[in-house]
Amino acid sequence: MNPQLPHGYLRIATACPEVRVSDVDTNVARISGLYAEAVAAGVAVVVFPELCVSGYTLGDVVLQQVLLTAA
């Protein structure tokens, strides 16, 4: 048995950062903060929403090369 997994269980969490559309730097900082909180709480796996790095929009902003490169 792995000593880091008492009784064979993993602590799993979800996290939903407040994101800003097209602001990759801010979004990554917020994601990193939530990740650090999860690690400090002993979480082995943390799941984030799709497109939380770039922000979700119904427009075609996700097709802009500048955003794609940053993400």
C-alpha positions in Angstrom: 0.0 0.0 0.0 1.2 3.5 -0.9 1.9 5.5 2.4 0.7 8.6 0.7 -2.7 7.0 0.0 -4.1 5.9 3.3 -6.5 3.1 2.8 -6.0 3.4 -1.0 -8.2 6.6 -1.2 -7.5 9.7 -3.2 -8.8 13.1 -2.3 -10.3 14.7 -5.4 -11.6 18.2 -5.8 -13.2 20.5 -8.4 -12.3 24.1 -8.7 -14.0 26.9 -10.6 -11.9 30.1 -10.8 -13.4 33.4 -11.6 -12.1 34.0 -15.1 -11.7 37.0 -17.4 -12.3 36.4 -21.1 -9.0 36.6 -23.0 -6.9 37.5 -19.9 -4.7 34.4 -19.8 -2.2 35.8 -17.2 -5.0 36.7 -14.7 -6.7 33.4 -15.3 -3.5 31.3 -14.8 -2.8 33.2 -11.6 -6.2 32.4 -10.2 -6.0 28.8 -11.3 -2.5 28.5 -9.7 -3.9 29.9 -6.5 -6.7 27.4 -6.4 -4.3 24.6 -7.2 -2.0 25.7 -4.3 -5.0 25.6 -2.0 -5.9 22.1 -3.1 -2.4 20.8 -2.6 -2.3 22.4 0.9 -5.6 20.5 1.6 -4.1 17.2 0.6 -5.9 16.9 -2.7 -4.4 14.4 -5.2 -6.4 15.4 -8.2 -8.1 18.8 -8.9 -10.3 19.3 -11.9 -10.9 22.7 -13.6 -13.6 23.7 -16.1 -12.8 23.6 -19.8 -11.5 26.9 -21.3 -10.8 28.4 -17.9 -7.3 29.5 -19.1 -8.8 31.6 -21.9 -12.3 32.3 -20.6 -15.4 31.1 -22.2 -17.3 33.2 -24.7 -19.9 32.6 -27.4 -18.0 34.9 -29.7 -15.2 34.0 -32.0 -12.5 35.4 -29.6 -11.2 31.9 -29.1 -10.1 31.9 -32.7 -7.7 34.8 -32.3 -4.1 33.8 -32.7 -2.9 36.0 -29.9 -5.2 34.3 -27.4 -4.3 30.9 -28.7 -0.6 31.5 -28.4 -1.0 32.9 -24.8 -3.2 30.0 -23.8 
